[in-house]
Amino acid sequence: MSWLFEHGGRRFIETIREASGVDSQVTVLLILFICFAVLVDSLCAFMKWARRRTGITRGMIVRGVEGGNFVAGREYLSERFGLVGRPDAVVEENGCFIPIERKAFGKRPRDKDVAQLLVYCRLIEEESGVRPPHGYLIIGPQAKRFKVANSAEKQLWIDTIIEQMRSVLVGGSCVATPQSKKCEACAVRASCAQRIC
């Protein structure tokens, strides 16, 4: 196989040299330049594809990426609200820190995803002193980006959810909301009094 590649490569170089009328060193340099250009173009295309999948666009300044080596993500803690969270990414847009949450296997934004993103907005606001006007949900393998507004009404909704969670922690009632598809795959289905099927 190497013999075929070596002789085929020589034949290719000879053909280019004959066609261009230049010596073999210039021909080899020309071939190396072409290979380098193709490699750089492929690398740029890959980087553009990878950036699109994260939801980070050119106008954003990356401030943290979970699992990142260059700008590591971090945990946000609010003693005031009793919350802790670690967004998948935080970017800066127009002077505001914006959380990004990626749901690689999702099909559409769900209430729980929106609530998680809004909690990140609250944590960032408490630390930075500036309310993020929105956050981004990146959904599914096609990395479809959804902008979620961080409005006062949505923060009131988050307050309601947090209060419900706190009441359960201190012994309040917790009512399950079963769904047939989820019940079928549930690991504790056999011992659940709320199951549908």
SERO-4910 file (N, C-alpha, C, O; in steps of 0.05 Angstrom, whole numbers):
BEGIN
 pado doro    nc1    nc2    nc3   cac1   cac2   cac3    cc1    cc2    cc3    oc1    oc2    oc3
  Met    A     17    -24      0      0      0      0     17     25      0     12     44    -15
  Ser    A     39     25     17     56     48     18     71     52     -8     76     75    -17
  Trp    A     77     30    -22     90     32    -48     72     46    -68     80     64    -83
  Leu    A     46     39    -67     26     51    -85     24     81    -79     23     98    -97
  Phe    A     22     88    -53     20    116    -45     45    132    -53     43    154    -63
  Glu    A     69    119    -48     94    133    -55     96    138    -85    103    160    -93
  His    A     90    117   -101     92    120   -130     69    138   -141     73    153   -160
  Gly    A     46    135   -129     23    152   -138     28    181   -131     22    199   -147
  Gly    A     40    186   -107     47    213    -99     68    225   -117     66    248   -125
  Arg    A     88    209   -124    109    218   -143     97    225   -170    103    245   -182
  Arg    A     79    207   -179     67    212   -205     50    237   -205     50    253   -224
  Phe    A     36    242   -182     20    267   -180     38    292   -180     32    311   -194
  Ile    A     60    291   -165     79    313   -165     90    318   -193     93    341   -202
  Glu    A     98    296   -206    109    299   -233     89    311   -253     96    328   -269
  Thr    A     64    303   -250     43    314   -268     39    344   -263     37    359   -282
  Ile    A     39    352   -238     36    381   -232     60    396   -241     58    418   -252
  Arg    A     84    385   -237    108    399   -245    109    402   -275    117    423   -285
  Glu    A    102    381   -290    101    383   -319     81    404   -328     86    419   -347
  Ala    A     58    404   -316     37    422   -324     44    451   -318     37    469   -333
  Ser    A     58    455   -295     64    483   -287     91    493   -298     96    517   -299
  Gly    A    108    474   -305    134    482   -315    153    492   -294    171    507   -300
  Val    A    149    484   -268    167    492   -247    181    468   -235    173    445   -240
  Asp    A    202    473   -220    217    450   -209    202    437   -186    182    447   -177
  Ser    A    212    414   -177    198    397   -158    195    410   -130    175    405   -117
  Gln    A    214    426   -122    212    438    -95    190    459    -94    175    460    -74
  Val    A    187    474   -115    164    493   -116    138    478   -117    118    486   -105
  Thr    A    137    456   -132    113    440   -134    105    429   -106     82    429    -99
  Val    A    125    418    -91    119    408    -65    109    430    -47     90    426    -31
  Leu    A    121    453    -48    112    476    -32     84    484    -39     67    491    -21
  Leu    A     77    484    -65     50    490    -74     30    470    -63      9    478    -54
  Ile    A     37    445    -64     19    424    -53     16    427    -23     -7    425    -13
  Leu    A     38    432     -9     36    437     20     18    461     27      3    460     46
  Phe    A     21    482     11      5    506     16    -25    500     11    -42    509     27
  Ile    A    -31    485     -9    -59    477    -15    -70    460      8    -93    465     17
  Cys    A    -54    441     17    -63    424     40    -68    440     65    -87    436     79
  Phe    A    -50    459     70    -52    476     93    -78    493     92    -92    496    111
  Ala    A    -83    504     68   -107    521     64   -133    504     69   -152    514     81
  Val    A   -133    480     59   -156    462     63   -160    456     93   -182    456    103
  Leu    A   -138    451    106   -138    445    135   -149    469    151   -166    465    169
  Val    A   -139    493    145   -148    517    159   -178    522    154   -193    529    173
  Asp    A   -187    518    129   -215    522    123   -233    502    138   -254    509    148
  Ser    A   -224    477    140   -239    456    154   -240    463    184   -261    460    197
  Leu    A   -218    472    195   -217    479    223   -236    503    229   -250    503    250
  Cys    A   -236    523    212   -254    546    215   -283    537    214   -300    547    230
  Ala    A   -290    519    195   -317    509    193   -325    494    218   -348    496    228
  Phe    A   -307    478    229   -313    463    253   -317    481    277   -336    477    292
  Met    A   -301    502    280   -303    521    302   -330    536    300   -343    541    320
  Lys    A   -338    543    276   -364    557    272   -387    538    280   -406    547    293
  Trp    A   -385    513    272   -405    493    279   -406    489    309   -428    489    321
  Ala    A   -383    487    322   -382    483    351   -393    507    366   -407    503    386
  Arg    A   -387    531    357   -397    555    370   -427    556    368   -441    564    387
  Arg    A   -438    550    344   -467    550    340   -481    531    359   -503    537    369
  Arg    A   -469    508    364   -481    488    382   -482    497    411   -499    487    426
  Thr    A   -464    514    419   -464    524    446   -483    547    450   -490    554    472
  Gly    A   -492    560    428   -509    583    430   -494    609    433   -506    630    435
  Ile    A   -468    607    432   -451    631    436   -446    643    408   -435    629    390
  Thr    A   -453    668    404   -450    681    378   -427    701    380   -416    706    401
  Arg    A   -420    713    357   -397    731    356   -399    756    374   -379    766    384
  Gly    A   -423    766    379   -426    791    394   -424    786    424   -425    806    440
  Met    A   -420    762    433   -419    755    461   -391    752    471   -373    742    457
  Ile    A   -386    761    496   -360    757    509   -364    734    529   -381    736    547
  Val    A   -350    712    526   -353    689    543   -340    695    570   -317    702    572
  Arg    A   -356    691    591   -347    695    618   -344    669    634   -331    669    655
  Gly    A   -356    648    624   -353    622    637   -367    600    622   -389    604    611
  Val    A   -354    577    620   -366    554    606   -361    529    624   -339    523    631
  Glu    A   -383    516    631   -381    492    648   -364    471    633   -370    464    611
  Gly    A   -343    461    646   -325    442    634   -304    454    616   -288    440    604
  Gly    A   -304    481    614   -285    494    596   -257    496    609   -255    497    633
  Asn    A   -237    496    592   -210    499    602   -200    527    603   -185    535    620
  Phe    A   -209    544    583   -199    571    581   -214    590    599   -202    606    613
  Val    A   -240    588    600   -257    605    617   -276    586    632   -298    580    623
  Ala    A   -267    576    654   -282    556    669   -308    567    680   -310    590    688
  Gly    A   -328    549    680   -354    557    692   -351    557    722   -331    548    734
  Arg    A   -371    568    735   -370    570    764   -398    567    776   -418    569    763
  Glu    A   -398    562    802   -423    559    817   -431    586    829   -414    601    839
  Tyr    A   -456    592    827   -467    616    839   -483    608    864   -498    589    864
  Leu    A   -480    624    885   -493    617    911   -507    642    921   -497    664    921
  Ser    A   -532    637    929   -548    659    941   -557    650    969   -574    633    972
  Glu    A   -544    662    989   -553    656   1017   -580    668   1022   -596    657   1037
  Arg    A   -585    691   1010   -611    705   1014   -634    688   1005   -655    687   1019
  Phe    A   -632    674    982   -654    658    971   -650    628    977   -668    613    973
  Gly    A   -627    621    987   -622    592    993   -619    576    967   -629    554    966
  Leu    A   -607    588    947   -604    575    921   -575    572    913   -558    589    920
  Val    A   -569    551    897   -543    547    886   -547    538    857   -566    523    852
  Gly    A   -530    547    839   -533    538    811   -507    542    796   -491    559    802
  Arg    A   -505    526    775   -481    527    757   -491    527    728   -496    505    717
  Pro    A   -494    550    716   -503    551    687   -482    537    669   -459    535    675
  Asp    A   -492    527    646   -474    515    627   -455    535    616   -432    528    610
  Ala    A   -463    560    613   -446    581    604   -457    608    613   -481    611    618
  Val    A   -439    627    616   -447    655    622   -432    673    602   -407    671    599
  Val    A   -447    690    588   -435    708    569   -441    737    577   -460    742    592
  Glu    A   -426    755    566   -432    783    571   -443    795    545   -431    793    523
  Glu    A   -466    808    547   -480    821    525   -488    849    534   -504    851    553
  Asn    A   -479    869    520   -486    897    527   -482    903    557   -499    917    569
  Gly    A   -461    893    568   -454    899    596   -469    882    617   -465    886    641
  Cys    A   -485    863    608   -500    846    626   -490    817    624   -483    808    602
  Phe    A   -489    803    646   -482    775    646   -507    759    640   -527    762    654
  Ile    A   -506    741    620   -529    726    610   -523    696    614   -503    686    603
  Pro    A   -541    681    628   -537    652    630   -547    638    605   -566    646    592
  Ile    A   -533    616    599   -540    598    577   -543    570    588   -525    561    602
  Glu    A   -565    557    582   -569    530    591   -574    512    567   -592    519    550
  Arg    A   -560    490    565   -561    472    541   -576    447    549   -569    434    569
  Lys    A   -597    440    534   -611    415    538   -608    399    512   -625    401    494
  Ala    A   -587    383    511   -579    370    486   -600    350    475   -601    347    451
  Phe    A   -616    338    493   -635    318    484   -664    328    484   -682    313    479
  Gly    A   -667    353    490   -694    365    491   -706    368    463   -691    369    443
  Lys    A   -732    370    462   -746    375    436   -758    403    436   -761    415    414
  Arg    A   -764    414    459   -775    441    462   -770    451    490   -764    435    508
  Pro    A   -772    477    494   -768    487    521   -790    478    540   -814    479    532
  Arg    A   -783    469    563   -803    460    583   -803    480    606   -784    495    610
  Asp    A   -825    480    621   -826    498    644   -803    494    663   -792    514    673
  Lys    A   -795    469    668   -773    465    687   -747    476    676   -730    486    692
  Asp    A   -743    476    649   -719    488    637   -719    518    640   -699    531    647
  Val    A   -742    530    635   -746    559    638   -741    567    667   -728    587    672
  Ala    A   -753    552    686   -749    558    715   -719    556    722   -710    574    737
  Gln    A   -705    536    713   -677    534    719   -661    558    708   -644    569    722
  Leu    A   -667    566    684   -654    589    672   -660    615    688   -642    631    692
  Leu    A   -685    618    696   -692    642    711   -679    643    739   -673    664    749
  Val    A   -675    619    751   -660    618    776   -632    627    772   -621    642    788
  Tyr    A   -619    619    750   -592    628    743   -592    659    740   -573    672    749
  Cys    A   -613    669    727   -614    699    724   -615    712    752   -601    732    756
  Arg    A   -630    701    770   -632    712    797   -605    710    812   -597    729    825
  Leu    A   -592    688    809   -566    685    822   -545    705    811   -530    717    827
  Ile    A   -545    708    785   -527    727    772   -533    756    781   -515    772    786
  Glu    A   -559    762    783   -567    789    791   -558    794    820   -548    816    826
  Glu    A   -561    775    837   -553    779    865   -523    784    867   -514    801    882
  Glu    A   -507    769    851   -478    773    852   -468    798    838   -451    813    849
  Ser    A   -479    804    815   -469    826    799   -483    853    805   -472    874    800
  Gly    A   -507    851    816   -523    875    821   -538    885    797   -551    906    798
  Val    A   -536    871    774   -550    879    750   -568    855    741   -558    833    738
  Arg    A   -594    861    737   -612    839    729   -608    832    699   -609    850    682
  Pro    A   -602    807    693   -600    799    665   -627    803    652   -647    793    663
  Pro    A   -629    816    629   -655    820    616   -666    794    604   -690    792    600
  His    A   -649    774    600   -658    749    589   -636    728    593   -615    734    603
  Gly    A   -643    704    586   -624    681    585   -630    666    560   -649    671    546
  Tyr    A   -613    647    553   -616    630    529   -618    601    536   -602    591    552
  Leu    A   -638    588    525   -640    559    525   -631    548    498   -641    557    478
  Ile    A   -613    529    498   -604    516    473   -615    488    474   -608    472    491
  Ile    A   -634    482    455   -649    457    457   -643    439    433   -641    447    410
  Gly    A   -639    413    440   -637    391    420   -611    389    405   -593    406    408
  Pro    A   -608    368    389   -584    364    375   -578    385    353   -555    389    345
  Gln    A   -599    399    344   -595    420    325   -588    447    338   -584    467    324
  Ala    A   -587    447    364   -579    471    380   -596    495    374   -586    517    368
  Lys    A   -622    491    374   -641    514    370   -641    532    394   -644    523    417
  Arg    A   -637    558    390   -634    577    412   -660    591    417   -673    601    399
  Phe    A   -668    592    443   -692    606    452   -684    627    472   -670    622    491
  Lys    A   -693    651    467   -688    674    485   -711    675    505   -734    678    498
  Val    A   -704    673    531   -724    673    552   -722    700    567   -701    705    580
  Ala    A   -743    716    566   -743    742    580   -743    738    610   -757    720    620
  Asn    A   -728    754    624   -727    753    653   -744    776    664   -734    796    675
  Ser    A   -770    772    662   -789    794    670   -796    792    699   -790    771    712
  Ala    A   -808    813    710   -817    813    738   -838    791    742   -838    779    763
  Glu    A   -856    787    723   -877    766    725   -864    739    727   -873    722    743
  Lys    A   -844    734    711   -831    707    712   -816    703    738   -815    681    748
  Gln    A   -805    724    749   -791    722    775   -811    717    797   -805    703    817
  Leu    A   -835    728    795   -856    721    815   -864    692    813   -870    679    833
  Trp    A   -865    681    788   -871    653    784   -849    636    797   -856    616    810
  Ile    A   -824    644    795   -802    630    808   -805    631    838   -800    611    852
  Asp    A   -813    654    849   -818    656    878   -839    636    887   -835    623    908
  Thr    A   -860    633    872   -881    614    878   -870    585    879   -876    570    897
  Ile    A   -854    578    859   -843    551    858   -824    547    882   -825    525    894
  Ile    A   -808    566    888   -789    564    911   -804    560    937   -796    544    954
  Glu    A   -825    575    940   -842    573    965   -854    545    967   -855    533    988
  Gln    A   -864    534    944   -875    507    945   -854    487    952   -859    468    968
  Met    A   -830    490    942   -808    471    948   -800    473    978   -796    453    991
  Arg    A   -799    498    988   -793    501   1017   -814    489   1035   -807    477   1056
  Ser    A   -839    491   1027   -860    480   1044   -859    449   1045   -865    437   1065
  Val    A   -851    437   1023   -847    408   1022   -824    400   1040   -825    380   1054
  Leu    A   -802    416   1041   -779    410   1057   -786    410   1087   -773    396   1103
  Val    A   -805    426   1095   -812    428   1123   -836    411   1130   -849    415   1151
  Gly    A   -844    392   1113   -865    374   1118   -891    379   1105   -911    365   1110
  Gly    A   -892    399   1087   -917    404   1072   -923    381   1053   -907    364   1048
  Ser    A   -947    382   1043   -956    360   1025   -943    364    997   -938    386    987
  Cys    A   -937    341    986   -925    340    959   -943    323    942   -945    299    946
  Val    A   -955    335    922   -973    320    905   -960    314    878   -950    332    864
  Ala    A   -959    289    872   -947    281    846   -965    288    823   -990    289    826
  Thr    A   -953    294    801   -969    299    777   -960    278    756   -944    284    738
  Pro    A   -971    254    758   -962    233    740   -969    238    711   -989    250    704
  Gln    A   -952    227    694   -955    227    665   -950    199    655   -930    187    663
  Ser    A   -967    189    638   -966    161    630   -938    153    619   -928    132    626
  Lys    A   -926    169    601   -900    161    590   -879    160    611   -862    143    611
  Lys    A   -879    180    629   -859    180    650   -864    158    670   -845    146    680
  Cys    A   -889    151    676   -895    130    695   -885    103    684   -875     86    700
  Glu    A   -887     98    658   -878     73    647   -848     68    651   -840     46    655
  Ala    A   -832     90    651   -803     87    653   -793     92    682   -769     91    686
  Cys    A   -811     97    701   -803    104    728   -792     80    743   -803     58    742
  Ala    A   -770     85    758   -757     63    773   -772     56    798   -769     33    808
  Val    A   -789     74    809   -804     67    833   -834     64    828   -851     67    846
  Arg    A   -840     57    803   -868     54    795   -883     34    811   -907     39    818
  Ala    A   -871     12    818   -885     -9    833   -895      0    860   -915    -10    870
  Ser    A   -881     18    873   -888     26    900   -902     54    901   -907     65    922
  Cys    A   -909     65    877   -921     91    876   -952     90    876   -964     76    860
  Ala    A   -964    104    895   -993    105    897  -1005    124    876  -1029    122    871
  Gln    A   -989    141    864   -999    161    845   -998    152    816  -1007    166    798
  Arg    A   -985    129    811   -980    121    783  -1006    119    767  -1027    113    777
  Ile    A  -1003    124    741  -1026    123    723  -1031     94    712  -1053     85    710
  Cys    A  -1009     81    706  -1011     54    694   -996     34    709   -997     10    702
***
